[in-house]
């Protein structure tokens, strides 16, 4: 299919059979006069009084417990940049579609027409009680860090910026498996991260939580290696400043075990890859065009373990492996936050699933005869139905164990322990 044909199909998909990708359905009886009197006046007064007496009753009598707000200001839409709040609406509707498709979570997309941090935070804070959780999306760095921080402090429901943490969770899941295959302990592995935005910083934070040593992480922005004493670093980049005499990407990747690309297309060459340590691990996650194409990488280094953000290559780093199930687990135990313990539990659960035998229906869906844990399969496929209970259960248990759950662990997750 040509690019022009794909564009036409994409526009047609969003326009037909009616504009958009979502609708609202009635979930209870609304046929008789009695139904209507119970749904609205006078019957609705009873749950109103119950919630006024006990706010927790909102989880029993309203959609709050299974409702996520998908919220953006459009300041960093996909790879398209700062195109504004309204232009982000198709993406937010798409995110809501994925919540429903993969985890049966109802979502409402909200586009906030401001790029002022305080205005955005105040707007979301004032509507937060509507939801059981908030998924922030497509908000540019460094503002996204401050927005998320403030909302986590002000809201008593999970607030999760998926561009940061969803990418990080799936990346760490695959990275732990790649390190296992390459027989490289995470505490000894040396990583080079090209990119210093929201996803890069979150990935490196979660890798540290998983056991990677801070001194073994070299992060680069447009000016080169983020080193101690370098001028002009914001507080988020300063967190990854290390004492080193390496300044360029070529300096950084020499003998490195891992290259993590969260930057732009074609920024990592075959010549640079050749200088890495044996069995190099390359996560080239710029999308749709990675920092280095897998075929170029494999020609330069046949021993490479490779992942990208693309579905047409093995080992896709895809956020849909994470966020629907993370929120499912968090909602099911009424978690007040999605903390580091829950994120790491999700990453480990996703990674461990890739080590299990692959069901026949997945092999058929991908038209392959065999798929097993190894360099070509370190990350599960998004259609793997086991993700729901496996990841949601791990997240729910971590919420209970870390003290942020306000409801007991559901029985279906006890069976997955």
C-alpha positions as a Markdown table, in Angstrom:
| # | Residue | x | y | z |
|---|---|---|---|---|
| 1 | Unk | 0.0 | 0.0 | 0.0 |
| 2 | Unk | 1.3 | 3.4 | -1.0 |
| 3 | Unk | 1.7 | 6.2 | 1.6 |
| 4 | Unk | -1.0 | 8.2 | -0.1 |
| 5 | Unk | -3.4 | 5.3 | 0.0 |
| 6 | Unk | -2.6 | 4.7 | 3.7 |
| 7 | Unk | -3.3 | 8.4 | 4.5 |
| 8 | Unk | -6.7 | 8.1 | 2.7 |
| 9 | Unk | -7.5 | 5.0 | 4.7 |
| 10 | Unk | -6.5 | 6.6 | 8.0 |
| 11 | Unk | -8.8 | 9.6 | 7.3 |
| 12 | Unk | -11.7 | 7.4 | 6.2 |
| 13 | Unk | -11.2 | 5.2 | 9.3 |
| 14 | Unk | -11.6 | 8.2 | 11.6 |
| 15 | Unk | -14.6 | 9.6 | 9.6 |
| 16 | Unk | -16.7 | 6.5 | 9.0 |
| 17 | Unk | -19.2 | 5.2 | 9.9 |
| 18 | Unk | -19.5 | 8.3 | 12.0 |
| 19 | Unk | -16.8 | 10.8 | 13.1 |
| 20 | Unk | -14.4 | 9.6 | 15.8 |
| 21 | Unk | -13.7 | 6.3 | 17.4 |
| 22 | Unk | -15.8 | 6.3 | 20.6 |
| 23 | Unk | -19.4 | 6.4 | 21.7 |
| 24 | Unk | -21.3 | 6.3 | 25.0 |
| 25 | Unk | -23.6 | 3.5 | 25.8 |
| 26 | Unk | -26.3 | 3.0 | 28.4 |
| 27 | Unk | -25.3 | 0.2 | 30.8 |
| 28 | Unk | -28.6 | -0.2 | 32.7 |
| 29 | Unk | -32.3 | -0.5 | 32.0 |
| 30 | Unk | -33.9 | 2.7 | 30.6 |
| 31 | Unk | -37.1 | 1.5 | 29.0 |
| 32 | Unk | -40.0 | 2.1 | 31.4 |
| 33 | Unk | -41.2 | 5.0 | 33.4 |
| 34 | Unk | -40.0 | 3.3 | 36.5 |
| 35 | Unk | -36.5 | 2.8 | 34.9 |
| 36 | Unk | -36.4 | 6.5 | 34.2 |
| 37 | Unk | -37.6 | 7.5 | 37.7 |
| 38 | Unk | -34.8 | 5.3 | 39.2 |
| 39 | Unk | -32.1 | 6.6 | 36.7 |
| 40 | Unk | -32.9 | 10.3 | 37.3 |
| 41 | Unk | -35.5 | 12.0 | 39.5 |
| 42 | Unk | -36.5 | 11.0 | 42.1 |
| 43 | Unk | -34.5 | 7.8 | 42.4 |
| 44 | Unk | -31.1 | 9.4 | 41.8 |
| 45 | Unk | -31.4 | 11.2 | 45.1 |
| 46 | Unk | -30.6 | 8.0 | 47.0 |
| 47 | Unk | -27.0 | 7.5 | 45.7 |
| 48 | Unk | -26.5 | 11.3 | 45.9 |
| 49 | Unk | -27.2 | 11.1 | 49.7 |
| 50 | Unk | -25.1 | 8.0 | 50.0 |
| 51 | Unk | -22.1 | 9.7 | 48.3 |
| 52 | Unk | -22.5 | 12.9 | 50.3 |
| 53 | Unk | -22.3 | 10.8 | 53.5 |
| 54 | Unk | -19.4 | 8.7 | 52.3 |
| 55 | Unk | -17.4 | 9.7 | 49.2 |
| 56 | Unk | -16.2 | 6.1 | 48.8 |
| 57 | Unk | -19.8 | 5.2 | 47.9 |
| 58 | Unk | -19.1 | 6.8 | 44.5 |
| 59 | Unk | -17.2 | 3.6 | 43.6 |
| 60 | Unk | -20.4 | 1.6 | 44.3 |
| 61 | Unk | -23.0 | 3.8 | 42.6 |
| 62 | Unk | -21.2 | 5.5 | 39.7 |
| 63 | Unk | -18.8 | 4.7 | 36.9 |
| 64 | Unk | -15.9 | 6.4 | 38.8 |
| 65 | Unk | -14.1 | 3.1 | 39.6 |
| 66 | Unk | -13.8 | 2.1 | 36.0 |
| 67 | Unk | -13.3 | 5.5 | 34.4 |
| 68 | Unk | -10.0 | 7.0 | 33.3 |
| 69 | Unk | -9.5 | 10.6 | 32.0 |
| 70 | Unk | -7.1 | 10.7 | 29.1 |
| 71 | Unk | -5.8 | 14.2 | 29.2 |
| 72 | Unk | -3.5 | 16.3 | 27.0 |
| 73 | Unk | -2.6 | 19.8 | 26.0 |
| 74 | Unk | -1.2 | 18.7 | 22.6 |
| 75 | Unk | 2.2 | 20.1 | 23.2 |
| 76 | Unk | 4.0 | 16.9 | 22.1 |
| 77 | Unk | 1.7 | 14.9 | 19.8 |
| 78 | Unk | 3.3 | 11.6 | 18.8 |
| 79 | Unk | 6.3 | 12.6 | 16.7 |
| 80 | Unk | 4.5 | 15.6 | 15.2 |
| 81 | Unk | 5.3 | 18.1 | 17.9 |
| 82 | Unk | 3.4 | 21.0 | 19.5 |
| 83 | Unk | 0.2 | 21.1 | 17.4 |
| 84 | Unk | -2.2 | 22.2 | 20.1 |
| 85 | Unk | -4.9 | 20.7 | 22.2 |
| 86 | Unk | -7.6 | 20.2 | 19.6 |
| 87 | Unk | -5.2 | 18.4 | 17.2 |
| 88 | Unk | -4.4 | 15.9 | 20.0 |
| 89 | Unk | -8.0 | 14.7 | 20.2 |
| 90 | Unk | -7.7 | 11.8 | 17.6 |
| 91 | Unk | -4.8 | 10.5 | 19.7 |
| 92 | Unk | -6.6 | 10.8 | 23.0 |
| 93 | Unk | -9.7 | 9.1 | 21.5 |
| 94 | Unk | -7.3 | 6.4 | 20.2 |
| 95 | Unk | -5.9 | 5.9 | 23.7 |
| 96 | Unk | -9.4 | 5.6 | 25.1 |
| 97 | Unk | -10.1 | 3.0 | 22.5 |
| 98 | Unk | -7.1 | 1.0 | 23.6 |
| 99 | Unk | -8.1 | 1.2 | 27.2 |
| 100 | Unk | -11.5 | -0.3 | 26.3 |
| 101 | Unk | -10.2 | -2.9 | 23.8 |
| 102 | Unk | -7.5 | -4.4 | 26.0 |
| 103 | Unk | -8.7 | -3.9 | 29.6 |
| 104 | Unk | -12.4 | -3.0 | 29.4 |
| 105 | Unk | -11.7 | 0.4 | 31.0 |
| 106 | Unk | -14.0 | 3.3 | 30.1 |
| 107 | Unk | -12.2 | 6.5 | 29.2 |
| 108 | Unk | -13.1 | 10.1 | 28.4 |
| 109 | Unk | -10.6 | 12.2 | 26.4 |
| 110 | Unk | -10.1 | 15.7 | 27.6 |
| 111 | Unk | -8.1 | 18.3 | 25.7 |
| 112 | Unk | -7.0 | 21.3 | 27.8 |
| 113 | Unk | -6.3 | 24.4 | 25.8 |
| 114 | Unk | -3.4 | 25.8 | 27.8 |
| 115 | Unk | 0.4 | 25.2 | 27.9 |
| 116 | Unk | 0.8 | 27.0 | 31.2 |
| 117 | Unk | 1.7 | 24.5 | 33.9 |
| 118 | Unk | -0.3 | 26.1 | 36.6 |
| 119 | Unk | -3.5 | 26.5 | 34.5 |
| 120 | Unk | -3.3 | 22.9 | 33.3 |
| 121 | Unk | -2.8 | 21.5 | 36.8 |
| 122 | Unk | -5.6 | 23.5 | 38.2 |
| 123 | Unk | -8.0 | 22.4 | 35.5 |
| 124 | Unk | -7.2 | 18.7 | 35.9 |
| 125 | Unk | -7.2 | 18.9 | 39.7 |
| 126 | Unk | -10.7 | 20.4 | 39.7 |
| 127 | Unk | -12.2 | 17.6 | 37.6 |
| 128 | Unk | -10.1 | 14.7 | 39.0 |
| 129 | Unk | -12.8 | 13.5 | 41.3 |
| 130 | Unk | -14.8 | 12.4 | 38.3 |
| 131 | Unk | -12.3 | 9.6 | 37.5 |
| 132 | Unk | -10.7 | 6.6 | 39.1 |
| 133 | Unk | -7.4 | 7.5 | 37.4 |
| 134 | Unk | -5.8 | 10.0 | 35.0 |
| 135 | Unk | -3.7 | 9.2 | 32.0 |
| 136 | Unk | -1.6 | 12.2 | 30.9 |
| 137 | Unk | -0.5 | 12.1 | 27.3 |
| 138 | Unk | 1.5 | 14.0 | 24.7 |
| 139 | Unk | 2.7 | 16.8 | 27.0 |
| 140 | Unk | 6.2 | 18.1 | 26.3 |
| 141 | Unk | 9.2 | 18.0 | 28.6 |
| 142 | Unk | 10.2 | 19.4 | 31.0 |
| 143 | Unk | 6.7 | 20.7 | 31.8 |
| 144 | Unk | 5.3 | 17.1 | 31.9 |
| 145 | Unk | 7.5 | 16.3 | 34.9 |
| 146 | Unk | 6.2 | 19.2 | 36.9 |
| 147 | Unk | 2.6 | 18.7 | 35.8 |
| 148 | Unk | 2.6 | 15.0 | 36.8 |
| 149 | Unk | 4.4 | 15.8 | 40.1 |
| 150 | Unk | 1.9 | 18.4 | 41.2 |
| 151 | Unk | -1.1 | 16.3 | 40.2 |
| 152 | Unk | 0.2 | 13.3 | 42.0 |
| 153 | Unk | 0.5 | 15.5 | 45.1 |
| 154 | Unk | -3.0 | 17.0 | 44.8 |
| 155 | Unk | -5.1 | 14.0 | 43.6 |
| 156 | Unk | -5.9 | 10.9 | 45.6 |
| 157 | Unk | -6.2 | 8.8 | 42.4 |
| 158 | Unk | -3.5 | 7.3 | 40.1 |
| 159 | Unk | -1.9 | 10.0 | 37.8 |
| 160 | Unk | 0.3 | 8.4 | 35.1 |
| 161 | Unk | 2.1 | 10.1 | 32.3 |
| 162 | Unk | 2.2 | 7.3 | 29.8 |
| 163 | Unk | 4.8 | 8.8 | 27.5 |
| 164 | Unk | 7.2 | 8.6 | 30.4 |
| 165 | Unk | 6.3 | 5.5 | 32.3 |
| 166 | Unk | 4.6 | 3.3 | 29.7 |
| 167 | Unk | 7.6 | 3.5 | 27.5 |
| 168 | Unk | 9.9 | 2.9 | 30.5 |
| 169 | Unk | 8.0 | -0.1 | 31.7 |
| 170 | Unk | 8.0 | -1.9 | 28.4 |
| 171 | Unk | 11.6 | -0.9 | 27.7 |
| 172 | Unk | 12.8 | -2.3 | 31.0 |
| 173 | Unk | 10.7 | -5.5 | 30.5 |
| 174 | Unk | 12.5 | -6.1 | 27.2 |
| 175 | Unk | 15.9 | -4.9 | 28.5 |
| 176 | Unk | 15.9 | -7.3 | 31.4 |
| 177 | Unk | 15.2 | -10.2 | 29.1 |
| 178 | Unk | 17.9 | -9.0 | 26.6 |
| 179 | Unk | 20.4 | -8.9 | 29.4 |
| 180 | Unk | 19.5 | -12.4 | 30.5 |
| 181 | Unk | 20.0 | -13.7 | 27.0 |
| 182 | Unk | 23.3 | -11.9 | 26.7 |
| 183 | Unk | 24.4 | -13.1 | 30.1 |
| 184 | Unk | 25.1 | -9.6 | 31.3 |
| 185 | Unk | 24.1 | -8.8 | 34.9 |
| 186 | Unk | 22.2 | -5.5 | 35.1 |
| 187 | Unk | 24.5 | -4.3 | 37.9 |
| 188 | Unk | 27.5 | -4.5 | 35.6 |
| 189 | Unk | 25.9 | -3.5 | 32.3 |
| 190 | Unk | 26.9 | -0.1 | 30.8 |
| 191 | Unk | 24.1 | 1.8 | 29.0 |
| 192 | Unk | 24.2 | 4.8 | 26.6 |
| 193 | Unk | 20.9 | 6.7 | 26.2 |
| 194 | Unk | 20.6 | 9.0 | 23.2 |
| 195 | Unk | 17.9 | 11.4 | 24.2 |
| 196 | Unk | 17.1 | 13.3 | 27.4 |
| 197 | Unk | 13.4 | 13.9 | 27.2 |
| 198 | Unk | 10.5 | 12.5 | 29.2 |
| 199 | Unk | 10.7 | 8.9 | 28.0 |
| 200 | Unk | 14.5 | 8.8 | 28.3 |
| 201 | Unk | 14.6 | 10.1 | 31.8 |
| 202 | Unk | 11.8 | 7.8 | 32.9 |
| 203 | Unk | 13.5 | 4.7 | 31.3 |
| 204 | Unk | 16.7 | 5.4 | 33.0 |
| 205 | Unk | 15.1 | 6.0 | 36.4 |
| 206 | Unk | 13.3 | 2.6 | 36.2 |
| 207 | Unk | 16.5 | 0.9 | 35.0 |
| 208 | Unk | 18.1 | 2.3 | 38.2 |
| 209 | Unk | 15.2 | 0.9 | 40.2 |
| 210 | Unk | 15.8 | -2.5 | 38.6 |
| 211 | Unk | 19.4 | -2.5 | 39.6 |
| 212 | Unk | 21.5 | -0.6 | 37.0 |
| 213 | Unk | 24.2 | 1.5 | 38.6 |
| 214 | Unk | 23.8 | 5.3 | 38.0 |
| 215 | Unk | 27.5 | 5.6 | 37.1 |
| 216 | Unk | 27.0 | 3.1 | 34.3 |
| 217 | Unk | 24.4 | 5.3 | 32.5 |
| 218 | Unk | 25.6 | 7.9 | 30.0 |
| 219 | Unk | 22.8 | 10.1 | 28.7 |
| 220 | Unk | 23.2 | 12.4 | 25.7 |
| 221 | Unk | 21.2 | 15.4 | 24.5 |
| 222 | Unk | 21.8 | 17.6 | 21.5 |
| 223 | Unk | 24.9 | 19.0 | 23.1 |
| 224 | Unk | 26.5 | 15.6 | 23.9 |
| 225 | Unk | 27.1 | 13.6 | 27.0 |
| 226 | Unk | 25.4 | 15.0 | 30.1 |
| 227 | Unk | 28.4 | 15.3 | 32.4 |
| 228 | Unk | 29.1 | 16.9 | 35.8 |
| 229 | Unk | 29.9 | 20.5 | 35.5 |
| 230 | Unk | 28.3 | 21.0 | 32.1 |
| 231 | Unk | 26.5 | 24.4 | 31.9 |
| 232 | Unk | 22.8 | 24.8 | 31.2 |
| 233 | Unk | 21.4 | 21.5 | 32.6 |
| 234 | Unk | 17.9 | 21.5 | 34.0 |
| 235 | Unk | 17.3 | 19.6 | 37.3 |
| 236 | Unk | 16.0 | 16.5 | 35.4 |
| 237 | Unk | 19.1 | 16.2 | 33.2 |
| 238 | Unk | 21.3 | 17.0 | 36.3 |
| 239 | Unk | 20.0 | 13.8 | 37.8 |
| 240 | Unk | 22.0 | 11.9 | 35.2 |
| 241 | Unk | 25.1 | 14.0 | 35.1 |
| 242 | Unk | 28.1 | 11.7 | 35.7 |
| 243 | Unk | 31.8 | 12.3 | 36.1 |
| 244 | Unk | 33.3 | 11.3 | 32.7 |
| 245 | Unk | 35.7 | 12.6 | 30.1 |
| 246 | Unk | 33.5 | 11.1 | 27.3 |
| 247 | Unk | 31.8 | 13.9 | 25.4 |
| 248 | Unk | 30.4 | 12.6 | 22.1 |
| 249 | Unk | 28.2 | 9.6 | 21.1 |
| 250 | Unk | 31.2 | 7.9 | 19.6 |
| 251 | Unk | 33.0 | 8.3 | 22.9 |
| 252 | Unk | 30.0 | 7.0 | 24.9 |
| 253 | Unk | 29.2 | 3.9 | 22.9 |
| 254 | Unk | 32.7 | 2.5 | 22.8 |
| 255 | Unk | 32.5 | -0.9 | 24.6 |
| 256 | Unk | 29.0 | -0.1 | 25.9 |
| 257 | Unk | 26.6 | -3.0 | 26.4 |
| 258 | Unk | 23.4 | -1.2 | 25.6 |
| 259 | Unk | 22.3 | 1.5 | 23.3 |
| 260 | Unk | 18.9 | 3.1 | 24.1 |
| 261 | Unk | 17.6 | 5.5 | 21.4 |
| 262 | Unk | 14.8 | 7.9 | 22.3 |
| 263 | Unk | 15.8 | 10.6 | 19.9 |
| 264 | Unk | 15.4 | 10.6 | 16.1 |
| 265 | Unk | 15.9 | 8.6 | 12.9 |
| 266 | Unk | 19.3 | 7.5 | 11.6 |
| 267 | Unk | 21.3 | 9.0 | 14.5 |
| 268 | Unk | 23.1 | 5.7 | 15.3 |
| 269 | Unk | 25.4 | 4.4 | 12.6 |
| 270 | Unk | 26.6 | 0.9 | 11.8 |
| 271 | Unk | 30.2 | 2.1 | 12.4 |
| 272 | Unk | 29.3 | 3.2 | 16.0 |
| 273 | Unk | 27.5 | -0.1 | 16.6 |
| 274 | Unk | 30.6 | -2.0 | 15.7 |
| 275 | Unk | 32.5 | -0.4 | 18.6 |
| 276 | Unk | 30.1 | -1.7 | 21.2 |
| 277 | Unk | 30.8 | -4.7 | 23.5 |
| 278 | Unk | 30.1 | -8.3 | 22.4 |
| 279 | Unk | 26.4 | -9.2 | 22.1 |
| 280 | Unk | 25.3 | -5.5 | 22.1 |
| 281 | Unk | 21.7 | -4.7 | 23.0 |
| 282 | Unk | 20.1 | -2.0 | 20.9 |
| 283 | Unk | 16.7 | -0.5 | 21.6 |
| 284 | Unk | 16.2 | 2.0 | 18.7 |
| 285 | Unk | 12.8 | 3.4 | 19.8 |
| 286 | Unk | 12.4 | 6.5 | 17.6 |
| 287 | Unk | 9.2 | 6.0 | 15.8 |
| 288 | Unk | 8.3 | 5.5 | 13.0 |
| 289 | Unk | 12.0 | 5.7 | 11.8 |
| 290 | Unk | 14.4 | 4.2 | 14.4 |
| 291 | Unk | 17.9 | 5.5 | 15.2 |
| 292 | Unk | 19.2 | 2.5 | 13.2 |
| 293 | Unk | 17.2 | 0.0 | 11.1 |
| 294 | Unk | 17.4 | -3.6 | 12.3 |
| 295 | Unk | 18.7 | -4.9 | 9.0 |
| 296 | Unk | 21.5 | -2.4 | 9.1 |
| 297 | Unk | 22.3 | -3.3 | 12.7 |
| 298 | Unk | 22.4 | -7.0 | 12.0 |
| 299 | Unk | 24.6 | -6.6 | 9.0 |
| 300 | Unk | 27.1 | -4.6 | 11.1 |
| 301 | Unk | 26.8 | -6.9 | 14.2 |
| 302 | Unk | 25.2 | -10.3 | 13.7 |
| 303 | Unk | 25.3 | -10.8 | 17.5 |
| 304 | Unk | 23.0 | -7.8 | 18.2 |
| 305 | Unk | 19.8 | -8.1 | 20.2 |
| 306 | Unk | 17.5 | -5.5 | 18.7 |
| 307 | Unk | 14.2 | -3.8 | 19.6 |
| 308 | Unk | 12.4 | -0.9 | 17.9 |
| 309 | Unk | 9.1 | 0.9 | 18.3 |
| 310 | Unk | 7.7 | -0.6 | 15.0 |
| 311 | Unk | 5.3 | -3.5 | 14.6 |
| 312 | Unk | 6.9 | -4.7 | 11.4 |
| 313 | Unk | 10.1 | -5.8 | 13.2 |
| 314 | Unk | 10.5 | -8.3 | 16.1 |
| 315 | Unk | 10.6 | -7.0 | 19.7 |
| 316 | Unk | 8.3 | -4.0 | 19.4 |
| 317 | Unk | 8.4 | -1.6 | 22.4 |
| 318 | Unk | 4.7 | -0.8 | 22.5 |
| 319 | Unk | 3.1 | 1.1 | 25.3 |
| 320 | Unk | -0.2 | -0.9 | 24.8 |
| 321 | Unk | 1.6 | -3.8 | 26.6 |
| 322 | Unk | 1.6 | -1.7 | 29.7 |
| 323 | Unk | -0.9 | 1.1 | 30.4 |
| 324 | Unk | -4.2 | -0.7 | 30.0 |
| 325 | Unk | -3.2 | -3.5 | 32.4 |
| 326 | Unk | -1.4 | -1.1 | 34.8 |
| 327 | Unk | -4.6 | 1.0 | 35.2 |
| 328 | Unk | -6.7 | -2.2 | 35.3 |
| 329 | Unk | -4.7 | -3.4 | 38.3 |
| 330 | Unk | -4.6 | 0.0 | 40.0 |
| 331 | Unk | -8.4 | 0.5 | 39.5 |
| 332 | Unk | -9.3 | -2.9 | 40.8 |
| 333 | Unk | -7.7 | -2.3 | 44.2 |
| 334 | Unk | -8.6 | 1.5 | 44.2 |
| 335 | Unk | -5.0 | 2.5 | 44.3 |
| 336 | Unk | -4.3 | 6.1 | 45.3 |
| 337 | Unk | -1.2 | 6.2 | 43.1 |
| 338 | Unk | 0.9 | 4.2 | 40.6 |
| 339 | Unk | 4.2 | 4.1 | 42.4 |
| 340 | Unk | 7.7 | 2.7 | 41.6 |
| 341 | Unk | 6.9 | -0.7 | 43.1 |
| 342 | Unk | 3.9 | -1.0 | 40.8 |
| 343 | Unk | 5.8 | 0.1 | 37.7 |
| 344 | Unk | 8.6 | -2.3 | 38.3 |
| 345 | Unk | 6.2 | -5.1 | 39.0 |
| 346 | Unk | 4.5 | -4.4 | 35.7 |
| 347 | Unk | 7.9 | -4.5 | 33.9 |
| 348 | Unk | 8.9 | -7.8 | 35.4 |
| 349 | Unk | 5.5 | -9.3 | 34.7 |
| 350 | Unk | 5.7 | -8.3 | 31.0 |
| 351 | Unk | 9.2 | -9.6 | 30.7 |
| 352 | Unk | 8.4 | -12.9 | 32.5 |
| 353 | Unk | 5.5 | -13.5 | 30.1 |
| 354 | Unk | 7.9 | -13.6 | 27.1 |
| 355 | Unk | 9.7 | -16.5 | 28.7 |
| 356 | Unk | 6.5 | -18.7 | 28.7 |
| 357 | Unk | 5.4 | -20.9 | 25.8 |
| 358 | Unk | 3.5 | -18.9 | 23.2 |
| 359 | Unk | -0.1 | -19.9 | 22.6 |
| 360 | Unk | -1.1 | -21.3 | 19.2 |
| 361 | Unk | -3.6 | -18.5 | 18.5 |
| 362 | Unk | -0.8 | -16.0 | 18.7 |
| 363 | Unk | 1.4 | -18.0 | 16.3 |
| 364 | Unk | -1.6 | -18.1 | 13.9 |
| 365 | Unk | -2.3 | -14.4 | 14.2 |
| 366 | Unk | 1.3 | -13.6 | 13.2 |
| 367 | Unk | 1.4 | -16.5 | 10.6 |
| 368 | Unk | 4.5 | -18.1 | 12.1 |
| 369 | Unk | 5.1 | -21.7 | 13.1 |
| 370 | Unk | 7.4 | -21.0 | 16.1 |
| 371 | Unk | 8.0 | -18.1 | 18.5 |
| 372 | Unk | 10.0 | -18.6 | 21.7 |
| 373 | Unk | 12.1 | -16.7 | 24.2 |
| 374 | Unk | 15.3 | -15.5 | 22.5 |
| 375 | Unk | 16.9 | -12.6 | 20.6 |
| 376 | Unk | 13.9 | -12.4 | 18.3 |
| 377 | Unk | 11.3 | -12.6 | 21.0 |
| 378 | Unk | 12.1 | -10.7 | 24.2 |
| 379 | Unk | 8.8 | -8.8 | 24.5 |
| 380 | Unk | 5.3 | -10.3 | 24.3 |
| 381 | Unk | 2.9 | -9.5 | 21.5 |
| 382 | Unk | 0.1 | -7.0 | 22.3 |
| 383 | Unk | -2.6 | -9.4 | 21.4 |
| 384 | Unk | -1.5 | -11.9 | 24.1 |
| 385 | Unk | -4.6 | -12.3 | 26.2 |
| 386 | Unk | -2.5 | -13.4 | 29.2 |
| 387 | Unk | -1.3 | -9.9 | 29.6 |
| 388 | Unk | -4.5 | -8.8 | 31.3 |
| 389 | Unk | -4.4 | -11.0 | 34.4 |
| 390 | Unk | -0.5 | -11.3 | 34.5 |
| 391 | Unk | 0.3 | -7.6 | 34.4 |
| 392 | Unk | -2.8 | -6.3 | 36.1 |
| 393 | Unk | -2.4 | -8.9 | 38.9 |
| 394 | Unk | 1.2 | -8.0 | 39.4 |
| 395 | Unk | 0.3 | -4.3 | 39.6 |
| 396 | Unk | -2.6 | -4.9 | 42.0 |
| 397 | Unk | -0.4 | -7.0 | 44.3 |
| 398 | Unk | 2.3 | -4.4 | 44.3 |
| 399 | Unk | -0.3 | -1.8 | 45.2 |
| 400 | Unk | -1.5 | -3.8 | 48.1 |
| 401 | Unk | 2.0 | -4.7 | 49.3 |
| 402 | Unk | 3.2 | -1.1 | 49.1 |
| 403 | Unk | 0.2 | 0.3 | 51.0 |
| 404 | Unk | -1.5 | 2.4 | 48.3 |
| 405 | Unk | -4.5 | 0.1 | 47.8 |
| 406 | Unk | -7.9 | 0.9 | 49.3 |
| 407 | Unk | -9.6 | -2.3 | 48.3 |
| 408 | Unk | -8.6 | -5.9 | 48.8 |
| 409 | Unk | -6.9 | -8.0 | 46.1 |
| 410 | Unk | -9.6 | -9.5 | 43.8 |
| 411 | Unk | -9.8 | -13.2 | 43.7 |
| 412 | Unk | -8.8 | -13.5 | 40.0 |
| 413 | Unk | -5.4 | -12.0 | 40.9 |
| 414 | Unk | -4.9 | -14.3 | 43.8 |
| 415 | Unk | -4.9 | -17.2 | 41.4 |
| 416 | Unk | -2.0 | -15.7 | 39.4 |
| 417 | Unk | 0.4 | -15.5 | 42.5 |
